[in-house]
Amino acid sequence: MFRTEYLQPSELSFAAYVSATNHALEGLSYPQGGFRSLARALVPTIQAAGGRVLTRAHVREILLDSQSKPTRAVGVVLENGEKVSCAKSVICASGVVPLFTQYLPKAPLPAGGDCLQEARPRLYTL
């Protein structure tokens, strides 16, 4: 919990801490072979549909087609400079803050987006 949310124990809410601790008391569940086995099982399906799976491929920037209405993501530039085009979509799993502050070209933020500059990781409990 602490590692994935980048939060120190002192920054956690008591409810989040108790919930995570209570869940772990009876043991945690995970796929046989670990979570990598789940990802490996998805690769053939993605490739059969014409997709590519890149591992350890850090993204520098998301490429946009500003001529389309609405503007849409059409690919990414990797840290090594390679451009990867995408026919249908780009899925960004980094979260909204890195999406707007790191990966999209610098542009005016959407309405209310100025709060992203001050945002920091949080752990919520429902």
Backbone bond lengths (Angstrom), bond angles and torsions (degrees), N, CA, C in turn:
res aa  C-N    CA-C-N  psi(-1)  N-CA   C-N-CA  omega(-1)  CA-C   N-CA-C  phi
1 M - - - 1.446 - - 1.517 110.31 -
2 F 1.307 118.25 -45.27 1.456 120.04 -176.27 1.525 110.88 -69.73
3 R 1.334 116.04 -40.19 1.455 119.44 -176.35 1.523 111.70 -66.91
4 T 1.338 117.34 -44.20 1.453 119.26 -174.85 1.520 112.72 -75.29
5 E 1.291 118.52 -24.54 1.456 121.04 -179.50 1.525 112.48 -100.40
6 Y 1.319 117.58 -3.11 1.461 122.54 179.50 1.528 112.04 54.82
7 L 1.309 116.25 36.58 1.455 120.78 179.31 1.516 109.92 -115.03
8 Q 1.311 115.52 142.76 1.450 121.33 173.61 1.530 107.90 -79.47
9 P 1.324 118.15 153.73 1.468 119.43 178.06 1.528 112.52 -53.04
10 S 1.319 117.46 -34.61 1.466 120.26 -179.13 1.526 112.46 -69.13
11 E 1.343 117.54 -15.22 1.461 120.81 -179.55 1.526 112.93 -95.19
12 L 1.337 117.10 -6.55 1.456 120.73 -178.28 1.518 111.38 -81.23
13 S 1.325 114.79 148.41 1.460 117.88 172.04 1.528 107.63 -75.86
14 F 1.311 116.53 152.37 1.456 120.87 179.53 1.532 110.28 -61.19
15 A 1.345 116.95 -39.49 1.467 120.74 -179.22 1.527 110.90 -62.35
16 A 1.326 117.79 -40.82 1.467 121.03 179.43 1.518 110.22 -65.63
17 Y 1.318 116.65 -42.32 1.459 120.82 -179.29 1.527 111.09 -63.92
18 V 1.330 116.84 -48.14 1.463 121.22 -178.66 1.526 110.29 -64.30
19 S 1.323 117.12 -41.23 1.461 120.90 179.80 1.525 111.11 -61.49
20 A 1.324 117.47 -46.83 1.466 121.33 -179.75 1.523 111.13 -66.55
21 T 1.320 116.87 -41.36 1.461 120.81 -179.88 1.523 110.67 -66.13
22 N 1.320 117.04 -45.27 1.461 121.46 179.81 1.530 110.75 -61.23
23 H 1.309 117.04 -40.45 1.468 121.59 179.68 1.530 110.59 -63.47
24 A 1.315 117.30 -35.74 1.465 121.45 -175.38 1.530 113.36 -82.09
25 L 1.324 118.50 -14.89 1.462 120.79 -175.85 1.524 113.00 -60.22
26 E 1.321 117.16 -36.23 1.460 120.39 -178.47 1.525 111.93 -93.73
27 G 1.296 117.13 8.92 1.463 120.87 -178.93 1.515 110.79 96.95
28 L 1.311 115.45 152.02 1.455 120.67 -178.74 1.523 110.25 -100.39
29 S 1.304 116.22 154.53 1.461 121.86 178.03 1.516 109.28 -102.70
30 Y 1.319 115.80 143.05 1.463 120.65 175.55 1.518 108.23 -157.28
31 P 1.331 117.64 155.10 1.467 119.92 -178.39 1.524 111.54 -65.93
32 Q 1.341 116.63 149.95 1.463 119.64 173.67 1.523 107.80 -60.39
33 G 1.314 116.33 132.49 1.458 120.31 -177.53 1.518 112.81 87.90
34 G 1.333 117.09 0.61 1.458 121.09 178.87 1.525 112.15 83.45
35 F 1.328 115.70 177.06 1.458 120.87 -176.48 1.524 112.27 -68.49
36 R 1.326 117.60 -23.60 1.467 119.83 176.55 1.520 110.79 -62.73
37 S 1.335 117.20 -32.88 1.468 119.53 179.72 1.528 110.69 -64.45
38 L 1.314 117.26 -33.29 1.460 120.96 176.82 1.528 110.06 -66.30
39 A 1.319 116.74 -45.41 1.464 120.65 178.20 1.526 110.86 -63.23
40 R 1.329 116.64 -43.79 1.476 120.22 179.26 1.528 111.52 -60.82
41 A 1.319 117.02 -34.94 1.462 120.61 -179.92 1.527 111.72 -68.04
42 L 1.324 117.64 -26.77 1.463 121.36 -179.27 1.524 113.01 -82.25
43 V 1.325 117.84 -23.56 1.467 122.06 -174.18 1.527 113.06 -55.47
44 P 1.333 121.21 -49.94 1.467 119.80 -178.93 1.534 113.38 -58.53
45 T 1.317 117.29 -37.48 1.461 120.75 179.28 1.522 110.61 -66.92
46 I 1.319 116.75 -42.72 1.467 121.01 178.27 1.521 110.18 -62.53
47 Q 1.322 117.01 -45.68 1.462 121.12 -179.22 1.526 111.49 -66.88
48 A 1.317 117.99 -38.15 1.467 121.38 178.78 1.526 111.44 -62.79
49 A 1.324 116.41 -27.72 1.463 121.09 178.86 1.526 111.63 -88.81
50 G 1.338 117.08 5.74 1.462 120.76 178.31 1.516 114.24 92.47
51 G 1.314 117.23 5.51 1.459 120.95 -179.58 1.515 112.36 -86.00
52 R 1.309 115.43 166.06 1.464 122.28 175.99 1.515 108.57 -120.36
53 V 1.314 115.60 144.53 1.459 121.15 175.43 1.518 106.91 -115.96
54 L 1.310 116.45 117.61 1.459 122.08 179.47 1.518 108.24 -112.34
55 T 1.316 116.88 129.20 1.458 120.15 177.65 1.519 108.91 -110.29
56 R 1.310 115.52 150.34 1.463 122.40 -178.16 1.525 111.70 52.16
57 A 1.321 115.79 32.96 1.461 122.31 179.97 1.525 107.60 -106.58
58 H 1.306 116.19 95.03 1.461 120.73 -176.58 1.526 110.55 -77.96
59 V 1.314 116.16 133.24 1.459 122.26 -177.33 1.521 109.96 -88.39
60 R 1.321 115.45 133.27 1.464 121.92 175.16 1.530 110.26 -92.85
61 E 1.348 115.89 -39.25 1.462 119.81 -173.94 1.524 110.01 -157.07
62 I 1.324 115.86 148.36 1.462 121.91 172.20 1.518 107.16 -96.92
63 L 1.339 116.35 128.99 1.463 121.63 -179.17 1.523 110.00 -87.54
64 L 1.336 115.80 136.46 1.458 121.51 -178.43 1.521 110.92 -117.47
65 D 1.335 116.48 149.60 1.460 122.85 171.12 1.515 106.30 -105.07
66 S 1.323 116.23 97.76 1.464 120.20 -176.82 1.522 111.85 -77.10
67 Q 1.348 117.57 -10.22 1.464 120.74 178.12 1.529 111.43 -76.79
68 S 1.326 116.67 -26.41 1.468 119.39 179.47 1.523 108.98 -78.21
69 K 1.304 115.74 150.55 1.459 121.20 178.20 1.513 108.50 -120.59
70 P 1.304 121.42 114.83 1.465 125.64 -2.31 1.527 111.28 -74.13
71 T 1.328 115.48 163.81 1.460 121.03 176.33 1.520 108.79 -56.55
72 R 1.347 116.30 136.96 1.468 118.88 -178.85 1.516 110.89 -133.24
73 A 1.327 115.11 154.51 1.466 121.53 176.02 1.521 108.27 -75.82
74 V 1.347 116.05 135.63 1.467 120.50 -178.05 1.521 112.60 -123.62
75 G 1.326 117.15 -0.97 1.457 119.73 179.48 1.511 111.24 167.36
76 V 1.329 114.66 -171.40 1.459 120.93 179.17 1.518 109.54 -139.90
77 V 1.328 115.25 157.72 1.460 121.96 169.87 1.519 106.03 -109.78
78 L 1.331 116.35 124.92 1.458 121.07 179.55 1.522 110.19 -82.47
79 E 1.319 116.72 163.75 1.468 121.84 179.28 1.520 111.98 -56.52
80 N 1.340 117.80 -31.37 1.469 120.60 -179.63 1.525 112.16 -81.32
81 G 1.349 117.54 2.62 1.458 122.20 177.75 1.515 114.48 93.85
82 E 1.331 117.96 -10.94 1.465 120.85 -179.76 1.523 110.08 -66.67
83 K 1.343 115.88 134.63 1.461 120.90 175.36 1.521 108.57 -97.39
84 V 1.311 115.73 131.41 1.461 122.01 178.97 1.521 107.01 -117.16
85 S 1.336 116.36 115.44 1.463 121.30 179.33 1.519 109.87 -87.22
86 C 1.319 115.89 148.99 1.455 121.78 179.91 1.522 108.62 -127.77
87 A 1.325 116.82 127.24 1.457 121.25 -177.43 1.526 112.50 -71.81
88 K 1.328 116.78 -41.71 1.459 119.09 -173.68 1.523 114.04 -109.46
89 S 1.321 116.94 -49.07 1.463 117.66 -172.35 1.518 112.18 -158.72
90 V 1.317 113.73 160.86 1.458 122.98 172.26 1.522 105.54 -120.09
91 I 1.318 117.04 128.57 1.462 121.08 178.55 1.516 107.81 -106.11
92 C 1.313 116.38 121.11 1.463 121.53 178.92 1.521 108.13 -106.78
93 A 1.327 116.16 117.00 1.462 120.92 -177.94 1.520 112.13 -105.96
94 S 1.324 117.13 13.98 1.462 120.07 -176.20 1.519 113.14 -80.50
95 G 1.319 117.48 -17.62 1.454 121.15 -174.66 1.521 109.99 105.97
96 V 1.315 115.69 163.09 1.463 120.47 -173.69 1.531 112.88 -69.61
97 V 1.329 118.47 -35.61 1.468 119.78 -178.09 1.524 111.24 -65.08
98 P 1.341 120.45 -54.31 1.467 118.68 177.22 1.530 112.72 -61.98
99 L 1.334 117.04 -33.58 1.463 119.87 179.40 1.523 110.48 -56.11
100 F 1.328 117.40 -51.42 1.463 120.52 -176.25 1.521 113.49 -82.60
101 T 1.320 118.68 -27.30 1.467 119.60 -175.68 1.521 114.03 -97.06
102 Q 1.349 118.73 -19.07 1.460 120.66 -176.86 1.521 114.07 -119.88
103 Y 1.325 118.17 -42.79 1.458 120.54 -166.20 1.520 115.42 -98.10
104 L 1.316 118.68 -32.01 1.457 120.26 178.84 1.521 109.73 -83.76
105 P 1.346 117.27 147.90 1.464 119.28 177.11 1.529 109.79 -56.95
106 K 1.322 115.61 147.65 1.462 119.73 -179.33 1.525 109.40 -61.35
107 A 1.297 115.29 122.96 1.458 122.35 -179.50 1.519 107.01 -156.23
108 P 1.316 116.65 165.25 1.465 117.58 176.40 1.527 110.29 -57.17
109 L 1.315 115.85 136.43 1.464 120.65 178.93 1.519 109.84 -71.75
110 P 1.327 117.95 153.46 1.461 119.92 176.61 1.524 110.38 -63.14
111 A 1.321 116.21 164.45 1.466 121.17 -179.94 1.520 109.90 -50.42
112 G 1.316 116.48 129.72 1.457 121.87 -179.43 1.511 113.48 82.07
113 G 1.326 117.84 -2.72 1.454 121.90 -175.92 1.511 115.39 -76.21
114 D 1.341 117.30 -10.24 1.460 119.36 -179.76 1.527 111.86 -62.75
115 C 1.318 117.88 -21.70 1.466 120.93 178.70 1.530 111.32 -68.95
116 L 1.336 118.07 -17.55 1.465 120.96 -179.83 1.521 112.01 -64.99
117 Q 1.319 117.08 -28.88 1.461 120.65 -179.11 1.524 111.54 -62.91
118 E 1.325 116.91 -29.36 1.463 120.83 -176.49 1.530 112.74 -104.08
119 A 1.321 117.09 -1.65 1.469 120.35 -175.81 1.520 110.93 -69.41
120 R 1.321 116.02 149.73 1.456 121.44 174.72 1.523 107.57 -138.19
121 P 1.327 118.52 161.96 1.468 120.24 -177.33 1.526 111.97 -57.78
122 R 1.307 115.55 143.36 1.456 121.29 178.57 1.526 108.64 -138.85
123 L 1.310 115.50 155.12 1.457 121.26 174.88 1.518 107.10 -117.18
124 Y 1.317 116.26 122.65 1.455 120.96 -178.35 1.523 109.97 -108.93
125 T 1.302 115.63 151.38 1.457 121.80 176.91 1.515 107.97 -122.39
126 L 1.327 116.17 129.35 1.469 119.77 177.74 1.506 109.55 -103.56
